[in-house]
């Protein structure tokens, strides 16, 4: 997987998580409005814009690559197999 594809996937995941939070907030606001509990403000139609820092995406990519590299290493393969030494301890 090249860097651009990975960057696009990370961007999409972040945006999906943010959108999910927004949807939950809107649903909660609608429930409060329907139940008549609390104070309801005027509905202002505003557009939300999300800016994701390239530096943060680069950090996530670096961590991802580090994890993948360790999983592919010999020690990572041994951990995946869940092997034990002669005393019954994990290697």
Order of alpha helices (4+ residues) and beta strands (2+ residues): alpha-alpha-alpha
